[in-house]
Amino acid sequence: MADSTGKRLDRIEEKLDKLTDAITQIVRVEEKLVANDKRVDRLEYRADMIETDLDGVAQIARKNQGVVTFADKFFWLLIGGLISFGVWLARVGIQG
């Protein structure tokens, strides 16, 4: 009877060891999940910050678009005026 009790205790001890190993693996998986959740949260935060910065850059670009359009038109008006002035000088110089 002592022998069967010993075997029974050995089986219980083996099952407890397996249970301990299973619980240890579960804890490791949970730790990895928590670490991954933190990593995802950090990436989401950074993506939100980048989106905010991108919105700011887009707003600045829209404001600068008007300035660039005006500068482009002014440049071509100036070039046209200079060419017209040159043609006028050439005509006046030829006639005078």
C-alpha positions as CSV (number, residue, x, y, z in Angstrom):
1,M,0.0,0.0,0.0
2,A,2.9,2.3,0.7
3,D,4.2,1.6,-2.7
4,S,0.9,2.6,-4.4
5,T,0.7,5.7,-2.3
6,G,4.3,6.6,-3.4
7,K,3.4,6.0,-7.0
8,R,0.3,8.1,-6.6
9,L,2.3,10.9,-5.0
10,D,4.9,10.7,-7.8
11,R,2.1,11.0,-10.4
12,I,0.6,14.0,-8.5
13,E,4.1,15.6,-8.4
14,E,4.6,15.0,-12.1
15,K,1.2,16.6,-12.8
16,L,2.1,19.6,-10.6
17,D,5.4,20.0,-12.4
18,K,3.6,20.0,-15.8
19,L,1.0,22.4,-14.4
20,T,3.8,24.7,-13.2
21,D,5.5,24.5,-16.6
22,A,2.2,25.4,-18.3
23,I,1.5,28.3,-16.0
24,T,5.1,29.5,-16.5
25,Q,4.5,29.4,-20.3
26,I,1.2,31.3,-19.9
27,V,2.9,34.0,-17.9
28,R,5.6,34.4,-20.5
29,V,3.0,34.7,-23.3
30,E,1.1,37.3,-21.2
31,E,4.3,39.2,-20.7
32,K,4.9,39.2,-24.4
33,L,1.4,40.3,-25.1
34,V,1.7,43.2,-22.6
35,A,5.0,44.2,-24.3
36,N,3.4,44.0,-27.7
37,D,0.5,46.1,-26.5
38,K,2.8,48.7,-25.2
39,R,4.7,48.7,-28.5
40,V,1.5,49.1,-30.5
41,D,0.4,51.9,-28.2
42,R,3.7,53.7,-28.7
43,L,3.4,53.3,-32.5
44,E,-0.1,54.6,-32.5
45,Y,1.0,57.6,-30.5
46,R,3.9,58.3,-32.9
47,A,1.5,57.8,-35.9
48,D,-0.8,60.4,-34.4
49,M,2.0,62.8,-33.8
50,I,3.2,62.3,-37.4
51,E,-0.3,62.9,-38.7
52,T,-0.5,66.1,-36.7
53,D,2.8,67.3,-38.1
54,L,1.7,66.3,-41.6
55,D,-1.5,68.4,-41.2
56,G,0.6,71.3,-40.2
57,V,2.9,71.0,-43.2
58,A,-0.1,70.7,-45.5
59,Q,-1.5,73.9,-44.1
60,I,1.8,75.7,-44.6
61,A,2.0,74.4,-48.1
62,R,-1.5,75.7,-48.9
63,K,-0.6,79.1,-47.5
64,N,2.6,79.1,-49.6
65,Q,0.8,78.1,-52.7
66,G,-0.8,81.5,-53.0
67,V,2.6,83.2,-52.5
68,V,4.1,81.0,-55.2
69,T,1.3,81.6,-57.6
70,F,1.6,85.4,-57.1
71,A,5.4,85.3,-57.5
72,D,5.1,83.2,-60.7
73,K,2.6,85.7,-62.2
74,F,4.7,88.6,-61.1
75,F,7.8,87.1,-62.7
76,W,6.1,86.5,-66.0
77,L,4.6,90.0,-66.0
78,L,8.0,91.5,-65.3
79,I,9.6,89.5,-68.1
80,G,6.8,90.5,-70.5
81,G,7.3,94.1,-69.4
82,L,11.0,94.0,-69.9
83,I,10.6,92.5,-73.4
84,S,7.9,95.1,-74.2
85,F,10.2,97.9,-73.0
86,G,13.1,96.4,-75.1
87,V,10.9,96.4,-78.2
88,W,9.7,99.9,-77.5
89,L,13.4,101.1,-77.1
90,A,14.3,99.4,-80.3
91,R,11.4,101.1,-82.1
92,V,12.2,104.5,-80.7
93,G,15.9,104.0,-81.4
94,I,15.2,103.1,-85.0
95,Q,12.8,106.0,-85.6
96,G,14.7,108.6,-83.7
